[in-house]
Amino acid sequence: MKENPLVLTFDFGTQSVRTALIDKKGNILAITKKAYDPVYFSKEKGYAEQDPDLYWDFAMQALKELISKNQAFASDIIGASITTFRDSSVQLDENNKPIRPCILWLDQRMAQAKEKLPFTSKLAFALVGMTNTIDLNRKRTVAHWIKENEPDIWSKTKKYVNISTYLTYKLTGELADSPSSLTGHYPLDFKHRKWYKKGALKGDIFGINPRMLPSLKQPGEVIGVIKDDVADSVGLPHGIKLYSTGSDKACETVGLGALAKDVGAISYGTACTIEVSNQKYHEPEKFLPAYPAAVPNWYNMDVQIYRGYWMLTWFTKNFANELVDEAKLQNTTKEEILNSHLSDVPPGSDGLVLQPYWGPGLSRPLAKGAIIGFSDIHTRSHLYRAIIEGIAYALKEGLEGIEKSQKHKVKRLMISGGGSQNDQICQITADIFNLPVSRVQTYETTSLGAAIATFVAAGIYDDVDDAIAAMSHTTTTFEPNPVASQQYKYLYKKVYLKMYPQLKDVYKDINIFNKKHR
């Protein structure tokens, strides 16, 4: 065994890729980040696509730079891991080459789902009240959209994989993936961590033949070995094994050390999530599956707020352009300038309450965003804070569903993602949830979690608990303010939770209008 073993991680985010070298104490010895240019492109309003090979090219640039600056560490690498964003499919031809751009999870297009389900399946779904959920899942499945709009592309598609699978193939030559990386619109039996067989009731809704899917490697298993030509091109030694771990959110939860049913993991990223891990399979809400964790024998109960903190980017782009010069002078971002004014607005934003639905959910397919409570006292800072509070309200509602499902209360929260870097946002979160909120020693928790899982898989630690104890360290904790928590409790119970029930018929009419006039 190497005296100072290191893990090489590839962390593909929505906006950038990071390659890192991490030791068995959780220290990130070196990291290189490359921002994609462009992040994605849109052929039509609401579309979000990207060339799958762009991610590979940027990753190789980052890796080459990482190793060239840290060649002394290369011989200590005992394994590698790939983690990516979720639910972004790639269509491959008979030579495993992409035949169209990757349709990203951000994409808002909807299929008509013309492909008919068997009558017996439709009846079974209707009997358990799943008809609307199944319809929405089918419309959001990229396979159905391609069949309806690009039949030539579909006829050439031999393999249908997630972006994580394709990048794994580029690195190792193996078309395989972890079931934890396949969160999204794929015919995966999440409870048993395997593909549904052809004809399976739930599997058939996605319209993807099992022969088109990659092989599965369970978390902790070896997927393959980094190809010699790839290793030679960046200065790596031959023979580095790639281990199966999981998706970005799954790894993030491990990096936060949140593998316990009384600990919640909040991610404030482009997509915002709350996850609670359990060794028993519990659905976080009706018809929403729990996902396999990045380590063996755990499930992540996950509730996502679509586009999450992307809303802050959207807000600053549209309502804070005059801060560009100030941000340059201060060598900071427009968001950080707005964050600096969060304390100018009291908890509850003087009664301004936001519902952050920028895309439909399984339980609320008609949902739209809404802001209520406007008056002449409200400013841009109020609206900015209301977005942050609204996302936290939505995650709190998701956590309540998780607690009900697992029949166990969460006692504390761990937090990560870009939003977690701001102390005010962490305090707002603690106040809304009325729970202590803690950060760990690094904001690169996805890379850290991937490294923890890989060290366990490689046998450096006996189990994940030992690895977390050695590698993930709580640094700052934010305790809830009792007065602010009571104010938030009032708005959450009396206003926020009532918004969707009162507005759902209005949302229905808005959807009808948009279909007619777009």
Disulfide bonds with the S-S distance in Angstrom:
none
